Amino acid sequence: MARQVLLIEDEPNIIEAISFILSRDGWSVATHANGETALDAVERHAPDALVLDVMLPGRSGYEILQHLRATPDTADLPAL
């Protein structure tokens, strides 16, 4: 079973490039493009790792990461 990564990014070209690289390395890639609903996406996908953009519409990557670190279920989720 492939490792699951969630890519939260709003730029289509960056999504395509990062998804290609991660898929080529054996990752199963899910994507999400809105900071406001990003926490729901993390809960829904339950990824093994997270690639998180800083500048997102609705909510910054820093705010999302701060919330993830303060939540016991996601406090140890590897994030870039």
Helices and strands as residue ranges (DSSP letters): E 3-8, H 12-24, E 27-32, H 38-45, E 49-52, H 61-70
